[in-house]
Amino acid sequence: MLSSLRISQIYVLDQDQAVDFYVGTLGLEINTDQDLGFMRFLTVNVPGEPDHQILLEKPGPPAMDPATAEEVRALLTKGRTGGNLFFTTADARKAYNDLLAKGVEFTQEPTEQPYGIDFGLRDPFGNHIRVAQMVPAAS
């Protein structure tokens, strides 16, 4: 049966701007950047974790026609495409302050949760991102 999840996908409006944000601001690294002719296949990953990639895909062919792509772009800018990413960090408050200094748009400040401390932000396109400092699981 299934053995792993390799690539997850979110929509972005501009792949170069996505690289600026995900690599330049969040500190991810480019895994794959290939011009396939019909699309640019662009993935990023957390440094040291190349087996878990995020495809930064522009709405459009070959997956959708121009009218559908326009609808997806409109929903994306409203934060309504369902694009969500969840990252972990060793120090949520430090990560929050580092990202705050870089001008990131936050949806929630660091908050104590039963599972740890987490906060929310949005990428430049409307996708929701959560970052959590997890407490060790009880044994």
SULQUI-V576363 format. One record per pair of residues at least 24 apart in sequence whose C-alpha atoms are under 8 Angstrom apart, sorted by sequence separation. I is the first residue (numbers start at 1). GAP is how many residues later the second one is. D is the distance in whole Angstrom. If there is no record, write none. Layout:
i | gap | d
I | GAP | D
I | GAP | D
This chain:
i | gap | d
38 | 24 | 7
92 | 25 | 6
92 | 26 | 6
15 | 27 | 8
92 | 27 | 8
18 | 38 | 7
92 | 39 | 7
92 | 40 | 6
15 | 41 | 7
92 | 41 | 5
15 | 42 | 7
85 | 42 | 8
87 | 42 | 8
89 | 42 | 7
91 | 42 | 6
15 | 43 | 7
84 | 43 | 6
85 | 43 | 7
86 | 43 | 6
87 | 43 | 6
88 | 43 | 5
89 | 43 | 6
90 | 43 | 6
7 | 44 | 8
8 | 44 | 8
10 | 44 | 7
12 | 44 | 6
14 | 44 | 7
83 | 44 | 5
84 | 44 | 5
85 | 44 | 5
86 | 44 | 5
87 | 44 | 5
88 | 44 | 5
89 | 44 | 5
90 | 44 | 8
6 | 45 | 6
7 | 45 | 6
8 | 45 | 6
9 | 45 | 5
10 | 45 | 6
11 | 45 | 6
12 | 45 | 6
13 | 45 | 6
82 | 45 | 8
83 | 45 | 6
84 | 45 | 6
85 | 45 | 6
86 | 45 | 6
87 | 45 | 6
88 | 45 | 6
89 | 45 | 8
6 | 46 | 5
7 | 46 | 5
8 | 46 | 5
9 | 46 | 4
10 | 46 | 6
11 | 46 | 5
12 | 46 | 5
13 | 46 | 7
79 | 46 | 8
80 | 46 | 8
81 | 46 | 8
84 | 46 | 8
86 | 46 | 8
88 | 46 | 7
5 | 47 | 7
6 | 47 | 6
7 | 47 | 6
8 | 47 | 6
9 | 47 | 6
10 | 47 | 6
11 | 47 | 6
12 | 47 | 7
79 | 47 | 4
80 | 47 | 8
7 | 48 | 7
9 | 48 | 7
11 | 48 | 6
77 | 48 | 6
78 | 48 | 6
79 | 48 | 6
76 | 49 | 6
77 | 49 | 5
79 | 49 | 7
76 | 50 | 6
76 | 51 | 7
13 | 60 | 7
12 | 64 | 8
11 | 65 | 7
11 | 70 | 8
11 | 72 | 7
10 | 73 | 5
26 | 73 | 8
9 | 74 | 8
10 | 74 | 8
25 | 74 | 7
25 | 77 | 7
21 | 102 | 7
21 | 103 | 8
18 | 106 | 8
13 | 112 | 6
12 | 113 | 6
11 | 116 | 8
10 | 117 | 8
